[in-house]
Amino acid sequence: MKKAIALALATALLLSVALYFPKSAEAQIRSAGCYREWNACRTGAFEQDVSWWKLALILTVCDLGLGRCLLAL
């Protein structure tokens, strides 16, 4: 009986791992676009000639946009 339970748990674990990782890889591909946009936003912010507090505000907006994009996945 113990062997049957151990076998069932091992099968369930392997099945859940096999079903989880393809979804994880797909999410990584979609999140790459979010990070590309975030990097472009930060690069554009640093290229502007603005005061330090405006730069901090723009970078905060970039970070909020990244968070919103990642949560939308």
Residue pairs with C-beta under 8 A, 6 or more apart in sequence:
27 73
30 73
31 69
31 70
31 73
33 69
34 66
34 69
34 70
34 73
35 66
37 65
37 66
37 69
38 62
38 63
38 65
38 66
38 69
41 58
41 61
41 62
41 65
42 59
42 62
45 55
45 58
45 59
45 62
46 55
48 55
48 58
50 58
